[in-house]
Amino acid sequence: MARRVITIEEKIERQTAEVDKAKKKYEEELDQLNILIEQKKELESKELLEAFSKSNRTYSEIMEFLKTK
């Protein structure tokens, strides 16, 4: 049985399809990462607000502390 020779054009088409598939997967994973980062920021913001509410420091005191190096 004779083997069929794969042309360079066919190889390019196959590789292009693989790259497109990998790019789509990468973009989906990147979207998921961005969602998780936003969720983390929201949790940190809530924690910070709770800590502020429970403290006996004024807004000015906290802002001054945050501005110092």
LINCORVEN-V768058 format. One record per residue. N is the residue number from 1. RES is the residue in three letters. SS is DSSP state (H for helix, E for strand, L for the rest). NEAR is the number of other C-alpha atoms within 10 Angstrom. Layout:
n & res & ss & near
N & RES & SS & NEAR
N & RES & SS & NEAR
This chain:
n & res & ss & near
1 & MET & L & 3
2 & ALA & L & 4
3 & ARG & L & 5
4 & ARG & L & 6
5 & VAL & L & 7
6 & ILE & L & 8
7 & THR & L & 9
8 & ILE & H & 9
9 & GLU & H & 9
10 & GLU & H & 11
11 & LYS & H & 11
12 & ILE & H & 11
13 & GLU & H & 12
14 & ARG & H & 12
15 & GLN & H & 12
16 & THR & H & 12
17 & ALA & H & 12
18 & GLU & H & 12
19 & VAL & H & 12
20 & ASP & H & 12
21 & LYS & H & 11
22 & ALA & H & 12
23 & LYS & H & 12
24 & LYS & H & 12
25 & LYS & H & 12
26 & TYR & H & 12
27 & GLU & H & 11
28 & GLU & H & 12
29 & GLU & H & 12
30 & LEU & H & 12
31 & ASP & H & 12
32 & GLN & H & 12
33 & LEU & H & 12
34 & ASN & H & 12
35 & ILE & H & 12
36 & LEU & H & 12
37 & ILE & H & 12
38 & GLU & H & 12
39 & GLN & H & 12
40 & LYS & H & 12
41 & LYS & H & 12
42 & GLU & H & 12
43 & LEU & H & 12
44 & GLU & H & 12
45 & SER & H & 12
46 & LYS & H & 12
47 & GLU & H & 12
48 & LEU & H & 12
49 & LEU & H & 12
50 & GLU & H & 11
51 & ALA & H & 11
52 & PHE & H & 14
53 & SER & H & 12
54 & LYS & H & 9
55 & SER & L & 10
56 & ASN & L & 9
57 & ARG & L & 11
58 & THR & L & 11
59 & TYR & H & 11
60 & SER & H & 9
61 & GLU & H & 11
62 & ILE & H & 12
63 & MET & H & 11
64 & GLU & H & 10
65 & PHE & H & 10
66 & LEU & H & 9
67 & LYS & H & 8
68 & THR & L & 6
69 & LYS & L & 4
